[in-house]
């Protein structure tokens, strides 16, 4: 199913890099400098628009309390409020589309 979703992905699961690479897809981990805007206390601009300008259109989250707590603690969850749409889920992961500002 991931193969049918266009764009680049960012997420918290290092193991997914191999899966995406095997499908010829790009997967950027959260710890990459390319996505640091999501985690800055005071981003210079709209972090979602920065990611989208780099072709990153989707996020993959683990379905764990730890992931949710991390996103809440770093302020990312608040930045995503109203800016994501669920597109795919299974028992371990959920995929969200990063929506452009309106």
Z-matrix of the N, CA and C atoms (Angstrom, degrees):
N
C 1 1.456
C 2 1.525 1 112.42
N 3 1.327 2 118.13 1 -38.71
C 4 1.467 3 121.08 2 -179.90
C 5 1.526 4 110.12 3 -56.95
N 6 1.323 5 116.24 4 -36.21
C 7 1.466 6 120.23 5 -176.84
C 8 1.525 7 112.29 6 -61.00
N 9 1.323 8 117.54 7 -22.28
C 10 1.465 9 120.54 8 -178.66
C 11 1.526 10 113.04 9 -89.50
N 12 1.320 11 117.53 10 -6.28
C 13 1.468 12 121.19 11 -178.99
C 14 1.524 13 108.46 12 -95.86
N 15 1.330 14 118.26 13 120.08
C 16 1.467 15 120.34 14 -178.18
C 17 1.520 16 112.30 15 -75.35
N 18 1.322 17 116.04 16 161.46
C 19 1.458 18 121.76 17 174.86
C 20 1.513 19 113.19 18 99.18
N 21 1.314 20 114.13 19 179.15
C 22 1.467 21 122.22 20 178.54
C 23 1.523 22 108.47 21 -97.66
N 24 1.332 23 115.47 22 156.78
C 25 1.462 24 121.86 23 -176.89
C 26 1.525 25 110.56 24 -120.44
N 27 1.318 26 115.69 25 147.52
C 28 1.453 27 122.59 26 171.96
C 29 1.522 28 106.49 27 -124.82
N 30 1.339 29 116.51 28 147.09
C 31 1.448 30 118.15 29 -179.78
C 32 1.508 31 113.64 30 -171.61
N 33 1.322 32 114.75 31 -177.48
C 34 1.462 33 121.74 32 -171.98
C 35 1.521 34 114.01 33 -106.40
N 36 1.325 35 118.78 34 2.83
C 37 1.462 36 120.86 35 -175.17
C 38 1.520 37 111.00 36 -108.63
N 39 1.331 38 116.26 37 106.28
C 40 1.462 39 120.59 38 -179.14
C 41 1.517 40 111.77 39 -59.27
N 42 1.304 41 118.13 40 -34.13
C 43 1.453 42 121.76 41 -179.55
C 44 1.519 43 113.97 42 -63.94
N 45 1.327 44 117.04 43 -21.38
C 46 1.457 45 119.56 44 -179.93
C 47 1.526 46 112.75 45 -72.77
N 48 1.325 47 117.65 46 -19.48
C 49 1.460 48 119.90 47 -179.82
C 50 1.526 49 110.73 48 -56.92
N 51 1.330 50 117.27 49 -42.85
C 52 1.470 51 120.62 50 178.57
C 53 1.518 52 111.82 51 -64.78
N 54 1.326 53 117.26 52 -42.92
C 55 1.459 54 121.29 53 179.05
C 56 1.527 55 110.62 54 -60.13
N 57 1.317 56 116.07 55 -47.87
C 58 1.463 57 120.00 56 179.78
C 59 1.529 58 110.73 57 -64.61
N 60 1.316 59 117.75 58 -43.39
C 61 1.469 60 121.61 59 179.85
C 62 1.527 61 110.75 60 -60.32
N 63 1.333 62 116.91 61 -39.63
C 64 1.457 63 120.76 62 179.62
C 65 1.525 64 111.63 63 -63.86
N 66 1.330 65 115.87 64 -26.36
C 67 1.469 66 121.05 65 179.07
C 68 1.523 67 111.38 66 -94.97
N 69 1.345 68 116.76 67 4.23
C 70 1.460 69 120.71 68 -179.07
C 71 1.517 70 113.32 69 73.14
N 72 1.340 71 115.83 70 26.04
C 73 1.470 72 121.44 71 -176.83
C 74 1.509 73 110.44 72 -110.06
N 75 1.317 74 116.25 73 155.80
C 76 1.458 75 122.28 74 179.08
C 77 1.529 76 109.73 75 -97.45
N 78 1.316 77 115.81 76 130.88
C 79 1.465 78 123.03 77 178.80
C 80 1.527 79 107.53 78 -130.80
N 81 1.319 80 116.11 79 122.18
C 82 1.456 81 122.03 80 -177.71
C 83 1.530 82 108.44 81 -107.72
N 84 1.324 83 118.82 82 122.56
C 85 1.469 84 119.72 83 178.32
C 86 1.531 85 111.01 84 -73.20
N 87 1.330 86 115.77 85 154.10
C 88 1.468 87 120.68 86 -179.76
C 89 1.515 88 112.63 87 -57.87
N 90 1.329 89 117.86 88 -26.68
C 91 1.455 90 119.91 89 -176.98
C 92 1.528 91 112.37 90 -84.27
N 93 1.327 92 117.81 91 3.78
C 94 1.458 93 121.15 92 177.06
C 95 1.531 94 110.63 93 -73.15
N 96 1.328 95 117.56 94 138.34
C 97 1.477 96 119.78 95 175.88
C 98 1.532 97 112.33 96 -58.15
N 99 1.309 98 116.84 97 -22.45
C 100 1.462 99 121.06 98 -178.81
C 101 1.532 100 112.57 99 -63.55
N 102 1.332 101 117.81 100 -23.36
C 103 1.466 102 120.36 101 -176.66
C 104 1.531 103 112.62 102 -116.74
N 105 1.310 104 117.52 103 16.33
C 106 1.469 105 120.59 104 -175.07
C 107 1.523 106 113.36 105 -60.83
N 108 1.335 107 118.30 106 -24.39
C 109 1.465 108 120.48 107 179.62
C 110 1.522 109 112.62 108 -56.68
N 111 1.329 110 116.16 109 -30.11
C 112 1.463 111 119.74 110 179.28
C 113 1.521 112 111.87 111 -64.64
N 114 1.324 113 116.86 112 -24.18
C 115 1.459 114 120.14 113 -171.46
C 116 1.523 115 113.76 114 -112.19
N 117 1.326 116 117.94 115 1.72
C 118 1.462 117 120.55 116 177.83
C 119 1.527 118 109.64 117 -72.78
N 120 1.330 119 116.92 118 138.42
C 121 1.462 120 120.77 119 179.21
C 122 1.528 121 110.76 120 -61.50
N 123 1.323 122 116.03 121 -37.63
C 124 1.465 123 121.12 122 179.11
C 125 1.530 124 109.21 123 -133.00
N 126 1.338 125 117.04 124 82.62
C 127 1.461 126 118.82 125 -179.51
C 128 1.525 127 111.14 126 -64.16
N 129 1.323 128 115.83 127 147.54
C 130 1.471 129 120.86 128 -178.44
C 131 1.524 130 111.66 129 -68.81
N 132 1.320 131 116.81 130 -30.70
C 133 1.460 132 121.30 131 -179.84
C 134 1.506 133 109.82 132 -141.53
N 135 1.306 134 115.52 133 -161.41
C 136 1.457 135 121.89 134 178.86
C 137 1.532 136 108.41 135 -75.82
N 138 1.340 137 118.33 136 109.83
C 139 1.459 138 120.05 137 -175.91
C 140 1.525 139 113.68 138 -61.05
N 141 1.307 140 117.50 139 -32.88
C 142 1.460 141 119.94 140 179.41
C 143 1.525 142 109.92 141 -68.63
N 144 1.310 143 117.54 142 -40.20
C 145 1.466 144 120.27 143 177.33
C 146 1.524 145 111.00 144 -65.60
N 147 1.335 146 117.26 145 -35.63
C 148 1.468 147 120.23 146 176.60
C 149 1.521 148 109.50 147 -62.39
N 150 1.334 149 117.25 148 -46.60
C 151 1.463 150 120.54 149 179.03
C 152 1.522 151 110.85 150 -61.93
N 153 1.314 152 116.47 151 -45.37
C 154 1.466 153 120.15 152 -179.37
C 155 1.530 154 110.79 153 -62.84
N 156 1.331 155 117.61 154 -35.35
C 157 1.465 156 119.84 155 178.39
C 158 1.529 157 111.21 156 -65.87
N 159 1.314 158 116.83 157 -21.18
C 160 1.464 159 122.37 158 177.10
C 161 1.526 160 111.72 159 -94.66
N 162 1.317 161 116.24 160 8.84
C 163 1.465 162 120.83 161 177.88
C 164 1.512 163 114.21 162 85.16
N 165 1.334 164 117.56 163 1.58
C 166 1.471 165 121.38 164 179.58
C 167 1.527 166 107.64 165 -83.81
N 168 1.310 167 115.98 166 111.09
C 169 1.460 168 121.44 167 -173.15
C 170 1.523 169 114.20 168 -114.99
N 171 1.348 170 116.47 169 -10.83
C 172 1.464 171 119.89 170 -175.58
C 173 1.525 172 111.49 171 -139.77
N 174 1.340 173 115.06 172 151.62
C 175 1.463 174 122.15 173 175.67
C 176 1.517 175 108.55 174 -121.72
N 177 1.339 176 115.42 175 143.04
C 178 1.465 177 122.14 176 176.31
C 179 1.521 178 106.92 177 -115.07
N 180 1.324 179 117.00 178 122.79
C 181 1.466 180 122.34 179 179.55
C 182 1.518 181 109.51 180 -113.31
N 183 1.324 182 116.15 181 141.44
C 184 1.461 183 120.90 182 166.17
C 185 1.530 184 108.21 183 -68.82
N 186 1.288 185 116.89 184 144.23
C 187 1.472 186 121.22 185 175.57
C 188 1.528 187 108.58 186 -86.59
N 189 1.310 188 116.35 187 66.98
C 190 1.463 189 120.53 188 179.79
C 191 1.518 190 109.63 189 -133.95
N 192 1.321 191 115.15 190 154.46
C 193 1.460 192 119.87 191 176.21
C 194 1.522 193 110.51 192 -64.09
N 195 1.337 194 116.55 193 -33.67
C 196 1.462 195 120.29 194 -179.72
C 197 1.527 196 110.91 195 -59.95
N 198 1.327 197 117.08 196 -45.07
C 199 1.461 198 120.33 197 179.46
C 200 1.514 199 110.56 198 -62.06
N 201 1.318 200 117.45 199 -46.53
C 202 1.462 201 120.39 200 179.93
C 203 1.525 202 111.14 201 -62.29
N 204 1.329 203 117.41 202 -42.36
C 205 1.473 204 120.78 203 178.66
C 206 1.525 205 111.01 204 -63.22
N 207 1.328 206 116.98 205 -41.48
C 208 1.463 207 121.25 206 178.24
C 209 1.528 208 110.67 207 -61.44
N 210 1.326 209 117.16 208 -47.16
C 211 1.458 210 120.84 209 -179.20
C 212 1.522 211 111.68 210 -65.81
N 213 1.310 212 116.23 211 -35.53
C 214 1.465 213 120.21 212 177.28
C 215 1.521 214 110.72 213 -68.75
N 216 1.329 215 117.00 214 -47.03
C 217 1.467 216 122.63 215 -178.17
C 218 1.530 217 112.38 216 -62.30
N 219 1.322 218 117.24 217 -36.45
C 220 1.466 219 120.97 218 -178.37
C 221 1.522 220 113.05 219 -84.95
N 222 1.321 221 118.19 220 -6.25
C 223 1.462 222 121.29 221 -179.95
C 224 1.519 223 113.88 222 87.27
N 225 1.324 224 117.46 223 -3.50
C 226 1.464 225 120.98 224 -178.28
C 227 1.527 226 110.81 225 -65.33
N 228 1.320 227 117.16 226 -40.71
C 229 1.454 228 120.50 227 -178.26
C 230 1.528 229 110.80 228 -58.11
N 231 1.320 230 117.57 229 -42.32
C 232 1.466 231 121.09 230 178.44
C 233 1.528 232 111.07 231 -64.59
N 234 1.341 233 116.68 232 -38.26
C 235 1.474 234 119.86 233 179.49
C 236 1.524 235 111.86 234 -68.13
N 237 1.319 236 116.67 235 -27.25
C 238 1.460 237 121.06 236 -178.49
C 239 1.525 238 112.80 237 -83.67
N 240 1.321 239 117.27 238 -14.25
C 241 1.461 240 121.94 239 -175.97
C 242 1.530 241 110.78 240 -54.36
N 243 1.309 242 116.08 241 118.28
C 244 1.453 243 121.85 242 179.89
C 245 1.517 244 114.08 243 77.75
N 246 1.316 245 117.61 244 2.49
C 247 1.471 246 121.57 245 -175.64
C 248 1.521 247 112.67 246 -115.34
N 249 1.337 248 117.61 247 7.70
C 250 1.462 249 120.40 248 178.63
C 251 1.520 250 109.56 249 -130.30
N 252 1.335 251 113.86 250 154.05
C 253 1.463 252 120.76 251 176.95
C 254 1.516 253 107.29 252 -136.51
N 255 1.322 254 116.83 253 125.84
C 256 1.464 255 121.25 254 178.02
C 257 1.519 256 111.15 255 -65.17
N 258 1.344 257 116.12 256 133.31
C 259 1.467 258 119.31 257 -179.63
C 260 1.525 259 113.12 258 -125.31
N 261 1.333 260 117.63 259 -18.16
C 262 1.461 261 120.31 260 -177.47
C 263 1.520 262 108.78 261 -162.28
N 264 1.339 263 116.84 262 144.13
C 265 1.470 264 120.02 263 178.68
C 266 1.517 265 109.33 264 -153.57
N 267 1.338 266 114.31 265 150.98
C 268 1.459 267 121.46 266 169.69
C 269 1.527 268 107.15 267 -141.01
N 270 1.320 269 118.10 268 -165.13
C 271 1.464 270 120.51 269 -176.90
C 272 1.524 271 113.65 270 -67.77
N 273 1.339 272 117.60 271 -24.00
C 274 1.460 273 120.89 272 -176.07
C 275 1.521 274 114.79 273 -106.38
N 276 1.331 275 116.86 274 -34.18
C 277 1.456 276 120.79 275 -171.71
C 278 1.517 277 112.45 276 -131.44
N 279 1.325 278 114.20 277 160.00
C 280 1.468 279 121.03 278 171.14
C 281 1.530 280 106.82 279 -135.55
N 282 1.317 281 115.40 280 139.81
C 283 1.465 282 122.46 281 -179.22
C 284 1.513 283 108.83 282 -110.91
N 285 1.328 284 115.91 283 130.60
C 286 1.454 285 122.43 284 178.38
C 287 1.517 286 109.66 285 -120.71
N 288 1.309 287 115.58 286 142.87
C 289 1.464 288 121.46 287 171.80
C 290 1.525 289 108.03 288 -88.24
N 291 1.326 290 116.66 289 136.13
C 292 1.466 291 122.46 290 175.32
C 293 1.532 292 107.13 291 -83.89
N 294 1.312 293 116.71 292 116.95
C 295 1.457 294 120.60 293 -175.15
C 296 1.524 295 111.58 294 -90.31
N 297 1.329 296 116.34 295 139.51
C 298 1.469 297 118.88 296 178.57
C 299 1.532 298 110.49 297 -68.27
N 300 1.318 299 115.81 298 157.77
C 301 1.467 300 120.78 299 176.97
C 302 1.527 301 108.79 300 -67.24
N 303 1.303 302 115.90 301 147.02
C 304 1.484 303 119.67 302 179.01
C 305 1.497 304 110.48 303 -105.11
